[in-house]
Amino acid sequence: MSLAIDQWYTRRQKDAEGDFYRKIVLQSPQNNVNATTQGLFLATPDGKLLGFTNNRSPEWVRAMLKKGLTGFTPGEAELLTNPKPDPNFTYRLPEGGLILTATSKVLKGYEKPASLEAGFFQNSLGRDVLWVRKDEHQALVRGDVMKSFQKRMAKFNLIDNTRGEPHPWQDAEVKQVEMTIKDGVLTGTAHLETANGDRGYKAELRGYVEVRDGKLTKFNLVSRGEAWGYSGCTEAAHPKDKFMLAVAFRIAPGTDEADKVMPQGAKSWFPDYMR
Amino acid sequence: MTALLLTLLLGMQDGLSDADCRKLHDSLKPPAAELWRNIPWKVSLLEAQNLAAKEKKALFIWSMDGNPLGCG
């Protein structure tokens, strides 16, 4: 059974799920739960560690799985329950809300990749979601784009996340964002920039919105423009000069496991994210 | 005046046309056949543990800073 998680949440959860995760990682070399516990773990359903590696090469992972599974005897295990999920680290989409997916890509501006890994980064697609409140959803149905929605999208999704976790834009770094809908066509512009100008994005937005029976059935939006700089984990193999960044939004189909992932921007302070 | 007109024309060419927008939007859709997405990942530890217990399978956890399916 394969599980993909953001350990930033799980190792902090003060609930049965967090306890189960910590039980596994404490048996591994990655046993300091006050720091990152990232890695690849193999465990029995009752939480006995069978294997661990923090090397993502296929050879290392295959070897870890092969070795770990030799020590695995399928047997009975209790089903984990989590009657009181820790609300500080298990966020829920507000009732009546909507999930949009956001995918990003650097279209041009890279130099020739210096390594195989840099080549992967240059071609990678950043992925995230954007959670929309009920009132914002209803406004879109009416053809309005609420400022809170525009700001959330700008701060957390009009961003280069193609090489890892970036720092979200701060309020003061949202220099301008404007979106309007007319006859089902959404157009807009955005300007995001740090105070010292070392990172920025100036983009044009265009997309199509469709409503049927009072529900949003299409939200296909693209943002494209010139970006520069890097932040957080996106420093590795970053473009040296200005680059063309695009971000696309669409309604999450709800059939993909990735649709359930919590928004990256909600990390740290969920109420602030949904504000 | 000529420089201004040229700037305006170039600016228009750089803008997102209807065709550009649709083409770009399609190109940013995650490919349907990515090898790593063929693995039936779960994102809920609770759900994955319950399934592993019921099916008597081991639990493989890809634990990262940022969810591998949804960040970066």
HADDOCK unambig.tbl for C-alpha pairs under 7 A between the chains (distance, minus, plus):
assign (segid A and resid 1 and name CA) (segid B and resid 48 and name CA) 6.34 0.50 0.50
assign (segid A and resid 1 and name CA) (segid B and resid 52 and name CA) 5.63 0.50 0.50
assign (segid A and resid 1 and name CA) (segid B and resid 57 and name CA) 6.32 0.50 0.50
assign (segid A and resid 1 and name CA) (segid B and resid 58 and name CA) 6.17 0.50 0.50
assign (segid A and resid 1 and name CA) (segid B and resid 59 and name CA) 4.91 0.50 0.50
assign (segid A and resid 1 and name CA) (segid B and resid 60 and name CA) 5.91 0.50 0.50
assign (segid A and resid 2 and name CA) (segid B and resid 40 and name CA) 6.67 0.50 0.50
assign (segid A and resid 2 and name CA) (segid B and resid 41 and name CA) 5.04 0.50 0.50
assign (segid A and resid 2 and name CA) (segid B and resid 42 and name CA) 6.19 0.50 0.50
assign (segid A and resid 2 and name CA) (segid B and resid 59 and name CA) 6.13 0.50 0.50
assign (segid A and resid 2 and name CA) (segid B and resid 60 and name CA) 4.80 0.50 0.50
assign (segid A and resid 2 and name CA) (segid B and resid 61 and name CA) 6.05 0.50 0.50
assign (segid A and resid 3 and name CA) (segid B and resid 41 and name CA) 5.26 0.50 0.50
assign (segid A and resid 3 and name CA) (segid B and resid 42 and name CA) 4.70 0.50 0.50
assign (segid A and resid 3 and name CA) (segid B and resid 43 and name CA) 5.68 0.50 0.50
assign (segid A and resid 3 and name CA) (segid B and resid 45 and name CA) 6.72 0.50 0.50
assign (segid A and resid 3 and name CA) (segid B and resid 48 and name CA) 6.33 0.50 0.50
assign (segid A and resid 3 and name CA) (segid B and resid 60 and name CA) 6.06 0.50 0.50
assign (segid A and resid 3 and name CA) (segid B and resid 61 and name CA) 4.79 0.50 0.50
assign (segid A and resid 3 and name CA) (segid B and resid 62 and name CA) 6.03 0.50 0.50
assign (segid A and resid 4 and name CA) (segid B and resid 41 and name CA) 6.19 0.50 0.50
assign (segid A and resid 4 and name CA) (segid B and resid 42 and name CA) 6.15 0.50 0.50
assign (segid A and resid 4 and name CA) (segid B and resid 43 and name CA) 5.20 0.50 0.50
assign (segid A and resid 4 and name CA) (segid B and resid 61 and name CA) 6.00 0.50 0.50
assign (segid A and resid 4 and name CA) (segid B and resid 62 and name CA) 4.74 0.50 0.50
assign (segid A and resid 4 and name CA) (segid B and resid 63 and name CA) 6.02 0.50 0.50
assign (segid A and resid 4 and name CA) (segid B and resid 67 and name CA) 6.55 0.50 0.50
assign (segid A and resid 4 and name CA) (segid B and resid 68 and name CA) 6.14 0.50 0.50
assign (segid A and resid 4 and name CA) (segid B and resid 69 and name CA) 7.00 0.50 0.50
assign (segid A and resid 5 and name CA) (segid B and resid 43 and name CA) 5.73 0.50 0.50
assign (segid A and resid 5 and name CA) (segid B and resid 62 and name CA) 6.33 0.50 0.50
assign (segid A and resid 5 and name CA) (segid B and resid 63 and name CA) 5.04 0.50 0.50
assign (segid A and resid 5 and name CA) (segid B and resid 64 and name CA) 6.41 0.50 0.50
assign (segid A and resid 5 and name CA) (segid B and resid 67 and name CA) 5.09 0.50 0.50
assign (segid A and resid 5 and name CA) (segid B and resid 68 and name CA) 6.83 0.50 0.50
assign (segid A and resid 6 and name CA) (segid B and resid 63 and name CA) 5.88 0.50 0.50
assign (segid A and resid 6 and name CA) (segid B and resid 64 and name CA) 5.14 0.50 0.50
assign (segid A and resid 6 and name CA) (segid B and resid 65 and name CA) 5.38 0.50 0.50
assign (segid A and resid 6 and name CA) (segid B and resid 66 and name CA) 4.76 0.50 0.50
assign (segid A and resid 6 and name CA) (segid B and resid 67 and name CA) 4.22 0.50 0.50
assign (segid A and resid 7 and name CA) (segid B and resid 63 and name CA) 5.47 0.50 0.50
assign (segid A and resid 7 and name CA) (segid B and resid 64 and name CA) 5.59 0.50 0.50
assign (segid A and resid 7 and name CA) (segid B and resid 65 and name CA) 5.96 0.50 0.50
assign (segid A and resid 8 and name CA) (segid B and resid 65 and name CA) 5.99 0.50 0.50
assign (segid A and resid 17 and name CA) (segid B and resid 45 and name CA) 6.82 0.50 0.50
assign (segid A and resid 17 and name CA) (segid B and resid 46 and name CA) 6.42 0.50 0.50
assign (segid A and resid 38 and name CA) (segid B and resid 63 and name CA) 4.90 0.50 0.50
assign (segid A and resid 38 and name CA) (segid B and resid 64 and name CA) 4.55 0.50 0.50
assign (segid A and resid 38 and name CA) (segid B and resid 65 and name CA) 6.47 0.50 0.50
assign (segid A and resid 39 and name CA) (segid B and resid 62 and name CA) 6.28 0.50 0.50
assign (segid A and resid 39 and name CA) (segid B and resid 63 and name CA) 5.31 0.50 0.50
assign (segid A and resid 39 and name CA) (segid B and resid 64 and name CA) 6.41 0.50 0.50
assign (segid A and resid 40 and name CA) (segid B and resid 61 and name CA) 5.62 0.50 0.50
assign (segid A and resid 40 and name CA) (segid B and resid 62 and name CA) 4.80 0.50 0.50
assign (segid A and resid 40 and name CA) (segid B and resid 63 and name CA) 6.11 0.50 0.50
assign (segid A and resid 41 and name CA) (segid B and resid 60 and name CA) 5.77 0.50 0.50
assign (segid A and resid 41 and name CA) (segid B and resid 61 and name CA) 4.98 0.50 0.50
assign (segid A and resid 41 and name CA) (segid B and resid 62 and name CA) 6.69 0.50 0.50
assign (segid A and resid 42 and name CA) (segid B and resid 58 and name CA) 6.84 0.50 0.50
assign (segid A and resid 42 and name CA) (segid B and resid 59 and name CA) 5.63 0.50 0.50
assign (segid A and resid 42 and name CA) (segid B and resid 60 and name CA) 4.58 0.50 0.50
assign (segid A and resid 42 and name CA) (segid B and resid 61 and name CA) 6.28 0.50 0.50
assign (segid A and resid 43 and name CA) (segid B and resid 58 and name CA) 5.78 0.50 0.50
assign (segid A and resid 43 and name CA) (segid B and resid 59 and name CA) 5.11 0.50 0.50
assign (segid A and resid 43 and name CA) (segid B and resid 60 and name CA) 6.56 0.50 0.50
assign (segid A and resid 44 and name CA) (segid B and resid 58 and name CA) 4.84 0.50 0.50
assign (segid A and resid 44 and name CA) (segid B and resid 59 and name CA) 5.91 0.50 0.50
assign (segid A and resid 45 and name CA) (segid B and resid 49 and name CA) 5.73 0.50 0.50
assign (segid A and resid 45 and name CA) (segid B and resid 52 and name CA) 5.77 0.50 0.50
assign (segid A and resid 45 and name CA) (segid B and resid 53 and name CA) 5.25 0.50 0.50
assign (segid A and resid 45 and name CA) (segid B and resid 58 and name CA) 6.07 0.50 0.50
assign (segid A and resid 45 and name CA) (segid B and resid 59 and name CA) 6.16 0.50 0.50
assign (segid A and resid 74 and name CA) (segid B and resid 56 and name CA) 5.16 0.50 0.50
assign (segid A and resid 74 and name CA) (segid B and resid 57 and name CA) 6.40 0.50 0.50
assign (segid A and resid 75 and name CA) (segid B and resid 56 and name CA) 5.96 0.50 0.50
assign (segid A and resid 76 and name CA) (segid B and resid 53 and name CA) 6.85 0.50 0.50
assign (segid A and resid 76 and name CA) (segid B and resid 56 and name CA) 6.94 0.50 0.50
assign (segid A and resid 77 and name CA) (segid B and resid 53 and name CA) 5.35 0.50 0.50
assign (segid A and resid 78 and name CA) (segid B and resid 53 and name CA) 6.81 0.50 0.50
assign (segid A and resid 79 and name CA) (segid B and resid 50 and name CA) 5.13 0.50 0.50
assign (segid A and resid 79 and name CA) (segid B and resid 53 and name CA) 6.35 0.50 0.50
assign (segid A and resid 80 and name CA) (segid B and resid 46 and name CA) 6.30 0.50 0.50
assign (segid A and resid 80 and name CA) (segid B and resid 49 and name CA) 6.68 0.50 0.50
assign (segid A and resid 80 and name CA) (segid B and resid 50 and name CA) 6.27 0.50 0.50
assign (segid A and resid 103 and name CA) (segid B and resid 28 and name CA) 6.23 0.50 0.50
assign (segid A and resid 104 and name CA) (segid B and resid 28 and name CA) 6.91 0.50 0.50
assign (segid A and resid 126 and name CA) (segid B and resid 71 and name CA) 6.65 0.50 0.50
assign (segid A and resid 126 and name CA) (segid B and resid 72 and name CA) 4.57 0.50 0.50
assign (segid A and resid 127 and name CA) (segid B and resid 70 and name CA) 5.00 0.50 0.50
assign (segid A and resid 127 and name CA) (segid B and resid 71 and name CA) 5.20 0.50 0.50
assign (segid A and resid 127 and name CA) (segid B and resid 72 and name CA) 5.60 0.50 0.50
assign (segid A and resid 128 and name CA) (segid B and resid 70 and name CA) 4.70 0.50 0.50
assign (segid A and resid 128 and name CA) (segid B and resid 71 and name CA) 5.14 0.50 0.50
assign (segid A and resid 161 and name CA) (segid B and resid 72 and name CA) 4.59 0.50 0.50
assign (segid A and resid 162 and name CA) (segid B and resid 72 and name CA) 5.06 0.50 0.50
assign (segid A and resid 163 and name CA) (segid B and resid 72 and name CA) 5.77 0.50 0.50
assign (segid A and resid 164 and name CA) (segid B and resid 71 and name CA) 6.95 0.50 0.50
assign (segid A and resid 164 and name CA) (segid B and resid 72 and name CA) 4.18 0.50 0.50
assign (segid A and resid 165 and name CA) (segid B and resid 66 and name CA) 6.67 0.50 0.50
assign (segid A and resid 165 and name CA) (segid B and resid 71 and name CA) 6.58 0.50 0.50
assign (segid A and resid 165 and name CA) (segid B and resid 72 and name CA) 5.52 0.50 0.50
assign (segid A and resid 206 and name CA) (segid B and resid 16 and name CA) 6.84 0.50 0.50
assign (segid A and resid 206 and name CA) (segid B and resid 21 and name CA) 6.60 0.50 0.50
assign (segid A and resid 222 and name CA) (segid B and resid 21 and name CA) 6.36 0.50 0.50
assign (segid A and resid 222 and name CA) (segid B and resid 25 and name CA) 6.01 0.50 0.50
assign (segid A and resid 248 and name CA) (segid B and resid 25 and name CA) 5.73 0.50 0.50
assign (segid A and resid 248 and name CA) (segid B and resid 28 and name CA) 6.25 0.50 0.50
assign (segid A and resid 257 and name CA) (segid B and resid 42 and name CA) 6.44 0.50 0.50
assign (segid A and resid 257 and name CA) (segid B and resid 43 and name CA) 6.84 0.50 0.50
assign (segid A and resid 258 and name CA) (segid B and resid 69 and name CA) 5.41 0.50 0.50
assign (segid A and resid 258 and name CA) (segid B and resid 70 and name CA) 6.11 0.50 0.50
assign (segid A and resid 261 and name CA) (segid B and resid 43 and name CA) 6.88 0.50 0.50
assign (segid A and resid 261 and name CA) (segid B and resid 70 and name CA) 6.05 0.50 0.50
assign (segid A and resid 264 and name CA) (segid B and resid 71 and name CA) 6.33 0.50 0.50
